[in-house]
Amino acid sequence: MKGLGELERSIMDILWAESNALTAREVGRLIADRDLAPTTVMTVLDRLTRKGFLERTRDGRAWRYQPAETRDAYIAELMLEALDLTGDRSAALTRFAQAVSGTEAEILRRALTELEEE
């Protein structure tokens, strides 16, 4: 999974925030801070679909788009890819564990305990 460009990330943020699938027109309206042509929004949505970030379904003549995965799943995948870039995963994980807050460390402990209990 590759990173997202700025416009792709903006569009994904909109779709992750919505509970329902959106059309390109609806996405375009929600990107109020940019003056984008409708064709630009459609092109980015199509690109995100081809990359596997979005799923789309027909709604009359329009397509409705929704994220293929949650934002959390995407971020976790980015973290795993970052680990793959290091020559020493143990050292990177140790450094990460040392850098998180006490609350975050507790969340990690609980998640690991749950995995061990499965």
C-alpha positions in Angstrom: 0.0 0.0 0.0 1.5 3.3 -1.0 1.0 6.7 0.6 -1.6 9.1 -0.5 -1.0 12.4 -2.2 -2.4 15.6 -0.7 -5.6 15.7 -2.7 -6.1 11.9 -2.4 -5.7 12.2 1.4 -8.2 15.1 1.5 -10.8 13.0 -0.4 -10.1 9.9 1.8 -10.5 12.1 4.9 -14.0 13.1 3.7 -15.0 9.5 2.9 -13.7 8.1 6.1 -15.7 10.8 8.0 -19.0 9.8 6.3 -21.1 6.8 7.2 -22.6 6.5 3.7 -21.1 6.1 0.3 -20.8 9.4 -1.6 -21.0 10.5 -5.3 -18.3 12.5 -6.9 -20.6 15.5 -6.8 -21.1 15.1 -3.0 -17.4 14.7 -2.5 -16.7 17.9 -4.6 -19.2 19.9 -2.4 -17.5 18.7 0.8 -14.1 19.9 -0.5 -15.1 23.5 0.0 -11.6 24.8 0.6 -10.6 23.9 -2.9 -11.9 25.1 -6.3 -11.8 21.8 -8.1 -13.3 20.9 -11.4 -15.8 18.0 -11.1 -13.6 16.0 -13.6 -10.7 16.4 -11.2 -12.7 14.9 -8.3 -13.9 12.1 -10.6 -10.3 11.3 -11.7 -9.0 11.2 -8.2 -11.9 8.9 -7.1 -11.2 6.6 -10.0 -7.5 6.5 -9.2 -8.2 5.7 -5.5 -10.6 2.9 -6.7 -7.9 1.4 -9.0 -5.4 1.6 -6.1 -7.8 -0.3 -3.9 -8.5 2.5 -1.4 -12.2 2.8 -2.5 -15.0 0.6 -3.5 -17.7 1.9 -5.8 -21.3 0.9 -6.6 -23.7 2.2 -9.3 -26.5 4.5 -8.2 -28.4 5.3 -11.4 -26.0 7.0 -13.7 -23.6 8.0 -10.9 -21.1 6.0 -8.9 -21.1 6.0 -5.1 -17.7 5.7 -3.4 -16.8 4.3 0.1 -13.5 3.4 1.7 -12.3 -0.2 1.2 -10.7 -0.1 4.7 -11.0 2.0 7.8 -8.6 4.9 8.5 -7.1 2.8 11.3 -6.4 -0.1 9.0 -4.7 2.3 6.5 -2.5 3.8 9.3 -1.6 0.3 10.6 -0.5 -0.7 7.1 1.7 2.4 6.8 3.3 1.6 10.2 4.0 -2.0 9.0 5.5 -0.6 5.8 7.7 1.7 7.8 8.9 -1.3 9.9 9.8 -3.1 6.6 12.2 -0.2 5.8 14.4 -0.8 8.8 17.1 -3.3 8.9 16.2 -4.1 12.5 12.5 -4.4 13.3 13.2 -5.2 16.9 15.2 -2.0 17.4 12.5 0.0 15.7 9.7 -1.5 17.7 11.7 -1.0 20.9 12.3 2.7 20.0 8.6 3.1 19.2 7.5 1.5 22.5 9.9 3.9 24.3 8.4 6.9 22.5 4.7 6.3 23.2 2.9 7.8 26.1 1.9 5.7 29.2 -1.7 5.6 28.0 -0.6 4.4 24.5 1.7 1.8 26.0 -1.2 0.5 28.1 -3.3 0.2 24.9 -0.5 -1.8 23.2 -0.3 -4.0 26.3 -4.0 -4.7 26.2 -3.9 -5.5 22.5 -1.0 -7.9 22.9 -2.7 -9.6 25.8 -5.9 -10.1 23.8 -3.8 -11.6 20.9 -2.1 -14.0 23.3 -5.5 -15.1 24.7 -6.9 -16.0 21.3 
